[in-house]
Amino acid sequence: MCVICLQFQKDRDIADARRMIMAARREPNSIDEKHLVQIENEIEQAETEAES
């Protein structure tokens, strides 16, 4: 499990998770792009649930 996943599951801090994803994209070979997309989808689901 990646650092972003662990932190997001612990804190559920959407803004922090998005910052971490942006930082991971700036670092070559840090986290696979497919996984980052998966995390973004999970964040979007969490936002939708929070709005309900």
ABEGO torsion letter per residue (X at the ends): XBAAAAAAAAAGBAAAAAAAAAAAAABBGABBAAAAAAAAAAAAAAAAAAAX
